Amino acid sequence: MLVRHELFDPTGRRARVLVEGTSAAGAASVRRNGRDQAGLILPSGMLILRLTARGRTLTRRVVNLG
């Protein structure tokens, strides 16, 4: 199934695409290094995590502890 995980800053700017591609159904984990798409360290604070799969989207607030 096609999967996409993205991080956004509080203003709605996409900070990073964590995963984009196919994945087997079931539980999975995603690791990140605390950096944005340009390689800059993301500051501490709230971020928005968006998961899109099977035509559905799940959005959650997460806290980046920097």
Buried (B, 14 or more C-beta within 10 A) or exposed (E): EEBBBBBBBEEEEEBBEBBEEEBEEEEEEEEEEEEBEEEEEBEEEEBBBBBBBEEEEEEEEEEBEE
